[in-house]
Amino acid sequence: MERFENKVWLSTPTMHGEEMKYVQEAYDTNWMSTVGANINEVERQISEKVGCRFAVALSSGTSALHLAVKLAGVKPGDKVFCTDMTFAATVNPVLYEKATPVFIDTEYDTWNMDPKALEQAFLLYPDVKVVVLANLYGTPAKFDEICAICEKYGAVIIEDAAESLGATYQGRQTGTFGAYNAISFNGNKIITGSSGGMLLTDDEEAANKARKWSTQSRENAPWYQHEEVGYNYRMSNVIAGVVRGQIPYLEEHIAQKKAIYERYKEGFKDLPVTMNPYDEKTMEPNFWLSCLLINEEAMCKQVRSDNESCYVSEAGKSCPTEILEALSALNAEGRPIWKPMHMQPMYRMHPFITKEGSGRGKTNAYIAGKGIDVGADIFARGLCLPSDNKMTEEEQNIIIEVIKKCFE
Ligand SMILES: *Cc1c(COP(=O)(O)O)cnc(C)c1O
C-alpha cells in the first residue's frame, strides 16, 4: 500500500525567508520586547490591507476575541449569541467574562451561522446585544442578512475572522463587518507569526482601550497606577517580525489554497460528495481548508460517542472516519469538522437555537435529525482534507485516488 515518505499535513506554516530579516532586525536593534518597529509596521500594513482604521497587535486571536468581548460591554450573566460550529476559541472568551453563550445553528450554504436561526434566537431572547460570528474555514458568513438582523435588534457583531484573513464578501474584506474583529497568526493559519493575533476596529477609543488593557492597564502616572484589570496580551516584536515577512505572501497563499480546493472539486466530481460551499456571486473565500461533505445516501453506518468512533464499511459508501483512517494510512493529515459547541460536554447545558426555534428538548438533550440540527449533520458527514499549500499536485492526486477507493 502506498504511503508518503514525508507527511502531507492539514495546514502548516509556509516561510519565505524575509521573516528572518525582520526577526534579525529586532535582535540587532535589541527591540526584543512588546515594543518595536515590527509591531508598528504589521499594524499599519494589516489595517491598510483589510481596510479598517485600527489594528492592535496581540499575543493571539483568542486574546483579540477576549478584548472584543470586553469592548462590546458583555457583563456577567449576559447571554451572547455565538457561532455553534467552530473552534472553541470563538466562544471561550464569553465564558472568561462569566457570560452565557447561546449557540446559533449552522446553514448548509456556507457552513456559517444561519441567519434564520439568528432571527429565531432574537425572538426568544430579544434583549441580547452581542453576536460572535466566525467565518468557517475561510468562507465569509452571509453578512447582508446577519448585519440586517443585528441592526434590527440593536446588537453588536464581533467577527472572528481568525480563519478568513484575505477573504471578501461583496468585495469587502472579512474582519471589517463587526464593531470589533479578531484575526489570528497561529501556526496553521493562512499566514502566521508562529502565534499572534490582532483586534481590528474603526473605533479609535476602542483601539486605545485594547492597547491599554493588553499592556496591563497602566494609567498615565509616574508609577504603576491601575484603575482597572489588565492583561499581558501584547504581541512580541519578534513574532511581529515573522508576521511582517509573511504579509506580502498572503495573496500567494490564497491562490495556492484555491488551486487545492479546485483540484479536489474536480477530482471528486463523480463521487457522492460536495465541497465546503460558498456563494460565488458574493463571496471570495481564502480557501484556508478544503473540506468535503458526503451525501446522505452515500454514508455507511457510523457511530460516534464522546471519545470514539466506529463504522461499518459498505460497498459504494463511506464515512468521515473511514476516509480519515485511509488518509492516516497514507501518511496524510485530515481532520473531522469542528465538533459543534452545543454537542460539547462543557456546553451541553447552554441554549441551542436552530432555524425551527429552540433545539433543546425538555431534558436539554439536543434534537438531532436532518434539517433540524444542521451542525450535527455536517459534523457527522464532513471532514477537512489535507490542505497544505506545500502539497504537490502528485501528492494531491494520490490523496484523491485514495478517497475514491473508500467509495468502491
Ligand atoms: C485559530 C482560531 C482562533 C484562535 O486563534 P489563536 O491565535 O490560536 O488564539 C479563534 N477562532 C477560530 C475560528 C480559529 O480558527
PDBQT file of the ligand as one rigid body, heavy atoms in Angstrom, charges set to zero:
ROOT
HETATM    1  C1  LIG A 501      -7.376  29.750  15.286  1.00  0.00    +0.000 C 
HETATM    2  C2  LIG A 501      -8.713  30.225  15.667  1.00  0.00    +0.000 A 
HETATM    3  C3  LIG A 501      -8.909  31.067  16.770  1.00  0.00    +0.000 A 
HETATM    4  C4  LIG A 501      -7.852  31.373  17.787  1.00  0.00    +0.000 C 
HETATM    5  O1  LIG A 501      -6.735  31.988  17.340  1.00  0.00    +0.000 OA
HETATM    6  P1  LIG A 501      -5.374  31.802  18.174  1.00  0.00    +0.000 P 
HETATM    7  O2  LIG A 501      -4.461  32.788  17.551  1.00  0.00    +0.000 OA
HETATM    8  O3  LIG A 501      -4.945  30.390  18.018  1.00  0.00    +0.000 OA
HETATM    9  O4  LIG A 501      -5.676  32.146  19.603  1.00  0.00    +0.000 OA
HETATM   10  C5  LIG A 501     -10.176  31.549  17.011  1.00  0.00    +0.000 A 
HETATM   11  N1  LIG A 501     -11.213  31.217  16.233  1.00  0.00    +0.000 NA
HETATM   12  C6  LIG A 501     -11.077  30.400  15.180  1.00  0.00    +0.000 A 
HETATM   13  C7  LIG A 501     -12.279  30.101  14.350  1.00  0.00    +0.000 C 
HETATM   14  C8  LIG A 501      -9.829  29.860  14.876  1.00  0.00    +0.000 A 
HETATM   15  O5  LIG A 501      -9.716  29.000  13.854  1.00  0.00    +0.000 OA
ENDROOT
TORSDOF 0
